[in-house]
Structure formats: structure tokens, C-alpha cells
Amino acid sequence: MADSEKVSLLKNVSLFSKLKDHELETVARYSGYHSFSEGASIFREGSVREELYIIRSGEVVISKRAGDEAKLVDIARFVEGDCFGELGMLDSKPRNESAVATRDTTLLIFPDRAVRFRDLIAEEPAVFAQILYKLLAIIAGRIRTTNNLVSEKSPWMQDLRRQLLGDELTGLYNRLFLDEELATLLPGYGAQTSLLMIKPDNFKLINDTYGHEAGDQVLRQLAETISSSLRPGDIPVRYRGNEIGALLPGTSTEVALKVAEAVRGVVPTMDISAATGGERVAVTVSVGIATYPIHADGHKRLVDLAFEKMFEARERGGDRVHVAASDSGEGSLGGGS
């Protein structure tokens, strides 16, 4: 394909829009067309980034891994005429995202894969120093825009947050919230914050007897019941499998125990007959409680301790609440089977 076609494509990209024709021709010489079939990988997570991409035809989706989970979340979609990957020209760091062609796609890649941008600056300083200056201006603008998006809590940011932190089955926050977000939020919650960890005692029996679809239905119902039993401002989280956490910001152990007992008391009243083919089955739960900073000095220890107490309650018969030990000894035990 002729360089003139490349020049026409480059002109529509803000990074190159102020260059003169002969300068654009220089950029075109160091650019190359590459074709990708539908589903083909353009780059993968962990690969080194050193180029930008302009879509001549087709479509590309950028995806990023949600925390430590294997699931990829789509974070951007580019179509004909769009440009992406500009920041890659400034460093050689491994990517934390991947790009895939969602249909047959042709890209103009600059610099082409045998060339590095840093070498071009030394080779053609009159042209590529201008591009570097423009690139820095674009980065500064994006930083300002990003700060505005975050500070304004825009719908786009909220939607992305829901994708990263949301559990598809229950609609609650997922484990990533407790593993990563809580570390930032915890210091701002007040003098004390408590965490409940809640596990249904007979969930395996329901799964084994009525099937996994019934189990999923009961888990959704359990999530709704627990959520409705919490106070405004409390945060329910699906932590792992059938275990549900409840973060109680600004809440002492004594108040958390009352909330836990309310949850323990209401769960057996759930009518899950729609999932069990009409049979009446009562679900009971074991609950563990830990409070920051009384029992734990950080978010990880808080989660681990509440988790330990939940299993301790279950091992002692279930349908009960166990509280983490404090300086005065073992905490209160709520209820019993």
C-alpha cells in the first residue's frame, strides 16, 4: 500500500495532525500495515509495549484482568480511524492489558515492529521531537480528564467499577472488594469497623440433593435476605463460593453481634421451596465476627480472623455466631443449635 494512503490515515490522528506533509511521509516510512483475522491477538498481557496502532478497518477490544481473577473485563473498544497504544512509545514496560481483533482487522502500526521510537528521535529529531512534545501534551490532558472522571464519579467510572468489583450471580461486591479496596477504605470508616463472615451450614446438602442450579437460586436468595437484614451503609460481599461477608463501617463488636444475630435469625425463615421442588428446607448459617482495630490491625487480618471464627462456629454445630478474641479473652457466642 502506498505511503500516500498511510499519510491520509495519519492526518486524522491528533498526535500527527500538526505535522506537514513531508513530515507525515517520514512517519509513514516507519509505519507498517498488519492484518489480523477475527479473534486474533494483537498483543497479550505481559508483552512489551513500544508502538501505537491506527485502525484502517475492523474493530479491536482491549481487555484487562479483574484483580487476581482469571476473568477478563472489556475496558475499551476501537473502530475504524481510532488510535490506541500511544503511551507504549514512551516506555518498554510489560502490558497489563490485552487486545483482540473482534472481526477481520487491518492496523497501521507505528513505529513498525523492527523499529523503536527512541531510535527514531535520534535519527530524525526535527520530526519526531514534535511528536514527542505532542505526546506529552496528550498525556497531560488525559491525566486531567481522568482526574475529573474520578472526582465527578461519572457513570462510566461507576460502570467500570461495577464490572471489576461486582459478582454476576448475586449482584453483591466480589472478593476483590475485600482483598484490595478495603485497604484504602478502612482508615476512613471511623474508630472501629466490624466484618461478618457468613456461611450456610447445609448448602452442600442442597447442592447435592437438588442440583447446582437450585444451589445458585438459594445463594441468590441468601444474598438478598442478608442484604435486607443489614443497615443502610453496611456492605454485603460474596467472598468465596457460598460464603458472604458483611462489612459494617464505624461499627463496634457489640453492635456487630446484634446485626449478626439478626441475620442468623432471619435466614431460616427463607422460603426456598421454589428451588427445592416444593420441599420445605430451612437454611441455617454460621457467622464469624472480627473488629478493626480491636482484633486486627489491617484489612487482611480482619478478613482472615472473621473467616476463622465463621468456621469455628460451624465446627461447633453451626447456627451460631462466634466473635474474635479480645484482650479479655474469647468473645461472645451468639445463639446455638
Long-range contacts (C-beta under 8 A, 24 or more apart in sequence): 1-33, 3-28, 3-29, 6-31, 6-33, 6-108, 9-54, 9-56, 9-81, 9-108, 10-54, 10-108, 10-110, 12-81, 13-54, 13-83, 14-83, 14-134, 14-138, 15-52, 15-83, 15-86, 15-131, 15-134, 15-135, 15-138, 16-131, 18-130, 18-134, 19-127, 19-130, 19-131, 23-126, 23-127, 23-130, 26-124, 26-127, 27-110, 27-127, 27-131, 30-110, 30-111, 30-112, 30-115, 30-120, 31-108, 31-109, 31-110, 31-111, 31-112, 32-108, 32-109, 32-112, 32-113, 33-106, 33-107, 33-108, 33-109, 34-106, 34-107, 34-109, 34-113, 35-104, 35-105, 35-106, 35-107, 36-101, 36-104, 36-105, 36-106, 36-107, 37-101, 37-104, 38-101, 38-102, 38-103, 38-104, 38-105, 39-100, 39-101, 39-102, 40-100, 40-101, 40-105, 41-98, 41-99, 41-100, 42-99, 42-100, 42-101, 42-105, 42-107, 43-95, 43-98, 43-99, 44-95, 44-98, 45-94, 45-95, 45-96, 45-97, 45-98, 46-94, 46-95, 47-94, 47-95, 48-92, 48-93, 48-94, 48-95, 49-85, 49-87, 49-88, 49-91, 49-92, 49-93, 49-94, 49-95, 50-88, 50-89, 50-92, 50-111, 50-116, 50-117, 51-85, 51-88, 51-89, 51-109, 51-110, 51-111, 51-112, 51-113, 51-117, 52-83, 52-84, 52-85, 52-86, 52-88, 52-89, 52-109, 52-110, 53-83, 53-84, 53-85, 53-99, 53-107, 53-108, 53-109, 54-81, 54-82, 54-83, 54-107, 54-108, 54-109, 54-110, 55-79, 55-80, 55-81, 55-82, 55-83, 55-105, 55-106, 55-107, 56-80, 56-106, 56-107, 56-108, 57-104, 57-105, 57-106, 58-101, 58-102, 58-103, 58-104, 58-105, 58-106, 58-107, 59-101, 59-102, 59-103, 59-105, 60-84, 60-99, 60-100, 60-101, 60-102, 60-105, 60-107, 61-99, 61-100, 61-102, 62-97, 62-98, 62-99, 63-97, 63-98, 63-99, 63-100, 64-96, 64-97, 64-98, 65-96, 66-163, 66-164, 66-176, 67-164, 67-175, 67-176, 67-179, 67-180, 68-176, 68-179, 69-174, 69-176, 72-98, 73-160, 73-163, 73-164, 75-160, 77-102, 86-135, 86-138, 87-139, 89-117, 89-135, 90-117, 90-135, 90-139, 167-238, 169-216, 169-219, 169-220, 169-238, 170-219, 170-220, 170-223, 170-238, 170-244, 171-220, 171-223, 172-223, 172-227, 172-236, 172-237, 172-238, 172-244, 173-235, 173-236, 173-237, 173-238, 174-237, 174-238, 175-237, 175-238, 175-239, 175-240, 177-235, 177-237, 178-237, 178-239, 178-245, 178-247, 178-299, 178-303, 179-303, 182-247, 182-299, 182-302, 182-303, 183-298, 183-299, 183-300, 185-249, 186-292, 186-298, 186-299, 186-302, 189-249, 189-250, 190-249, 190-250, 191-250, 192-250, 192-251, 192-252, 192-253, 192-291, 192-292, 192-293, 192-294, 193-247, 193-248, 193-249, 193-250, 193-251, 193-291, 193-292, 193-302, 194-247, 194-248, 194-251, 194-252, 194-253, 194-255, 194-256, 194-289, 194-290, 194-291, 194-292, 195-245, 195-246, 195-247, 195-248, 195-289, 195-290, 195-291, 195-292, 195-302, 195-303, 195-306, 196-245, 196-246, 196-248, 196-256, 196-259, 196-260, 196-263, 196-287, 196-288, 196-289, 196-306, 197-239, 197-243, 197-244, 197-245, 197-287, 197-288, 197-289, 197-303, 197-306, 197-307, 197-309, 197-310, 198-226, 198-243, 198-244, 198-245, 198-246, 198-260, 198-263, 198-285, 198-286, 198-287, 198-310, 199-242, 199-243, 199-244, 199-285, 199-286, 199-287, 199-310, 199-311, 199-314, 200-242, 200-267, 200-283, 200-284, 200-285, 201-283, 201-284, 201-285, 201-286, 201-314, 201-318, 201-319, 202-281, 202-283, 202-284, 203-242, 203-283, 206-272, 206-275, 206-276, 206-281, 206-283, 209-276, 210-275, 210-276, 210-277, 214-275, 214-276, 215-242, 215-275, 217-272, 217-274, 217-275, 218-272, 218-275, 218-283, 221-270, 221-272, 221-275, 222-267, 222-270, 222-283, 225-266, 225-267, 225-270, 226-263, 226-267, 229-259, 229-262, 229-263, 229-266, 230-259, 230-263, 231-259, 234-259, 239-303, 239-307, 243-307, 243-310, 245-303, 245-306, 251-291, 252-291, 253-289, 253-291, 253-294, 253-295, 253-323, 253-324, 253-326, 253-331, 256-289, 256-291, 257-289, 257-321, 257-323, 257-332, 257-334, 260-287, 260-289, 260-321, 260-334, 261-321, 261-334, 261-335, 263-287, 264-319, 264-320, 264-321, 264-334, 264-335, 265-335, 268-319, 284-318, 284-319, 284-337, 285-318, 285-319, 286-310, 286-311, 286-313, 286-314, 286-318, 286-319, 286-320, 286-321, 286-322, 287-313, 287-320, 287-321, 287-322, 287-334, 288-312, 288-313, 288-321, 288-322, 288-323, 288-324, 289-321, 289-322, 289-323, 289-324, 289-331, 290-323, 290-324, 291-324, 294-326, 295-324, 295-325, 295-326, 296-324
